[in-house]
Every structure is written in C-alpha cells, then in structure tokens.
Amino acid sequence: MSKEFILPDIGEGIVECEIVEWLVSVGDEVKEDQPICDVMTDKALVQIPAVHDGVITQLHYEKGEIAKVHEPLFAMDVAGAAPVEVANDTEVSPDTSSSHLEDFILPDIGEGIVECEIVEWLVSEGDTIVEDQAVCDVMTDKALVQIPAKYDGVVEKLYYKKGEIAQVHSPLFQMRLAGGNGNVQTSSVAENKPAAKAETQNTAVKTQLPKNGKAIASPAVRRLAREQDIDINLVPGSGKNGRVYKEDIARFVSGETEQHAVVETKPASTNNTAPVSEVAQAVTSGGTRVEPIRGMKAAMAKQMVASVSTIPHFTFSDEIDLTDLIALRKELKEQYAKEGIKLTMMPFFIKALSLAIKEFPIVNSQVNDDCTEITYFDDHNIGMAVDSKLGLLVPNIKGCQSKSIIDVAQDVTRLTDAAREGRVSPDDLKGGTISISNIGAIGGTTATPIINKPEVAIVALGKLQHLPRFDSQGNVVSRAIMQVSWSGDHRVIDGGTIARFNNLWKAYLENPAKMMMAMR
C-alpha cells in the first residue's frame, strides 16, 4: 500500500529545507536506508534515507523547492503491504466489526530528537489499555520519556524490542480501538517490515565488497557498524555497486560469530583426549563484551569532549567553614519538615551563589564559539549535577535571583527526585547559566570539574569534614569544613576574578546573617 514519508526533524530549530537533489525517480525500487534525496538546511547538507523497502510513487517537491519539516516529502508503495480489501475479505471476524486497527506514531519528544531507544515496554501484546496509560519508556540523548496511549483499546503488536532504536514519526505499536467505524485496517507498514526482512534473510543474497575499498552506506548504517565495532569497509554489500544495508551488517556479524566458533572448536576436534568441559571453558574465558554508548551517556561524552577541547580550564580551590550554617539549618529543618519542605544544604549554596553573581555577573555569562562576543544573563539559572541511574544529569533552577531559600529548596527536591528517576523535563535541562556539582555527597574532597559548555564556571563541593581549627583565642576547636573546587573559562575569567567571587560566596555561607541581609 502507498505510504507517505514525513520529513523528520533534521536539526535543532530547523523547520524547512531546500531540495538539492533527488537521488531516485518515480517508479524506482528502493531499499530501507537507501538515500532518497539531499536537502540543504541553514546549517548543513543532509541526506534523507528511506525507512522501508518499496517503490517510489510520488515526489512532492521539485529540485530547488522548499520542503517543510513534519510534512510529506514523497510517497511509496511499501513492499509486502496487503491491500485493505484483501485483508477485509479474509481477516474480519464478527467480534471485530466494531473495532479497527491503528498504528501509534511516535510523536516529537524533544527539540531536534529524531530517534530514541526503547528502555522498557510497560505493556505486552494482548493487554487492554486505557487512554493516557503509560505504554513504554524511551531514552533520548537528553532524558527518559514515558509514552502514553492516546486511546482505549488492546495492544496488537509492539514493533520494537527492548533496546532497539525507534524513529520519530514512525509506528511504535499497533492497537485495536474499540467502538470504531468498523473498517479493519491491514497490517501496518512496520508489521510488514520484519516479514520483508525475514524473507530477505531466507533468500540467497549476492554481495560484493566495494571496488575502491570504501563502503557505500547511509549515515544510519554507518552508525550501526560503529555501534557493532565493525569496519564497514570490510562488509560485503548487497545493494547496487556494493551498497551496504543494515541486513548486510547483520549477516556479517552472524558470519563472523560462526567463523570464530570454528576456529575455537577446531583444536577440540583434533585432540580426542580433551574433555568437552575444558573446550567450553577455553571458548568462554578471556572474552570481551561490547555495548553501544547511547542516550544520556552518549550525550555526556559528546558534551565533555566539546568542553575540554574548546575551553581552557583553570581550577581554584578553597575551604569553607560551614559550622554556623549547619547550626541554622538544624534549627529550621524540623519546622519546615512539618510543611513538607525538605531543607538541605544545597538551597543555601545556590542562593548564596546567586547573591554573589549580582556582584560578579561575568561568571553568569556565555561566549560565542569564536569568543568574539560575551552574553550576560539577568536570570541566574543554576544547575545541579545529579548522579542519576541513567548517567549525569544537570537540571537547573530558573530565576534563582528572585526566589527565596524555601522556593529554591522546593525546586531542589523536585528536580533531584525527577533526575534520579531519569524523568526530568527537557525545559529543566535547558538554559543553565552556571553549575554546582555535589560530588562530595559520594566522597572525595577536591575535584577538577568540567565546565558545562557553554557556561563559563562550575564549582564542585567536597565532602563535609569535622577538622581541628584555631578559634580567635588560639584554642583548637572542631569545625565543619568543606573543600570547594572551581573551574573557570580562562578566556573570560581570570584568577583574581574567580578568587574574589569565591570570597564573597564563602562570606555568605560562613556568615548566614550576612546572606540574609543581602537578600532583597
């Protein structure tokens, strides 16, 4: 059956693009992941691949025309899809005459997000679900997102397995809706895709290595090869001129595994005295395990590399006496606990930081990539690095300069709980201007924190220690001491600035009364 290909998100903030070149024509037979056209955004040239096998039936734009994101780009007859009439003649039963099948299309789940990983299915095929019931958890490169059902009905098919990558604007699952118009739809495009793949695998496929030693493949196939730790130039392709498809990668992996098995078990066949258990042990020992870096871990890796490779970091360390602040918090903690407010030390750190920023706005700024312009922010959106089960997350509290310590405490609790569950909203992860890392909650006294680009400063809090110090009369007393470590962008912040800024922040924390008086 004919299916429209919807132009997906092709870059953050991109809403349209120019058709540079069609790589296929109407009537051409195409394979999954085969490039269909080149489009030009205001940032880059992007190649659009097919998502199914089939035949092109219509191109909706001419070369040079402007195509809109989230609108049809071309139409194609999907291979293996059955006409609706045939399905109705053979599959409709009396008990389904008042229901119909419908694919749930994975919607936009974040700006610039085009795919996500299936973390967990919360339902199974055959389950009855209701509108807004959570169906699955998916992981983008920014957050864990829960996908809800749009209607009441029965889950007929799940198109992806746990751990697989789902594409935005493609079918995620199929369900039978109750009380429909009586028209039973046929198996969806995604349902036929596995069948087509199985048919392909059962048929002898002619493959060839690239003639010049460089594989022809789409970006999605190259990414799959990287995830499998495979040199794509060694994979024989089944497409035209040796083009490599995902099926070729799968065949290569399977063949490679079998080859290893032959090599490893060959000694056992030549030495009849070796017990089977020893052979099995020899095969399994000394092995390795390779897993792809995806989702939040991939995003963190990319962000950290971008930061250390473009920002000249310098670190400044100091110690802060928190004895008086701890006593104040202890006095207020029980009072606010009765109101359901969790008063930790973090709200005081954040509010004191905001007060110090008023005197040193340079630490609440960002520079452009060329470091030719600096932008100062009126809002103090202070981020907290949280060690979640999904990896490092840095949600931020918006507008700390206009919030009380209690307001900040409520935001800290909300964001910390959400981050540890991996369910922080994209808005809470965007727009940060400066960050705090509470690494001392796990352990350690000093650190060299990596700046959360494009911010220009970050502070790491060490663990709290009770250490001997001299009082004003020269007596040795026990004080609550915390080491703090700053990292600054040396392109715009010099050592003297970070030292003076830290001294003011330290003064507010060591003398809570001074911090209270500075609040307006």
Summary of the structure (lengths in Angstrom):
residues: 520
radius of gyration: 29.3
end to end distance: 66.1
largest distance: 97.1
contacts: 1560
relative contact order: 0.09
helix: 33%
strand: 28%
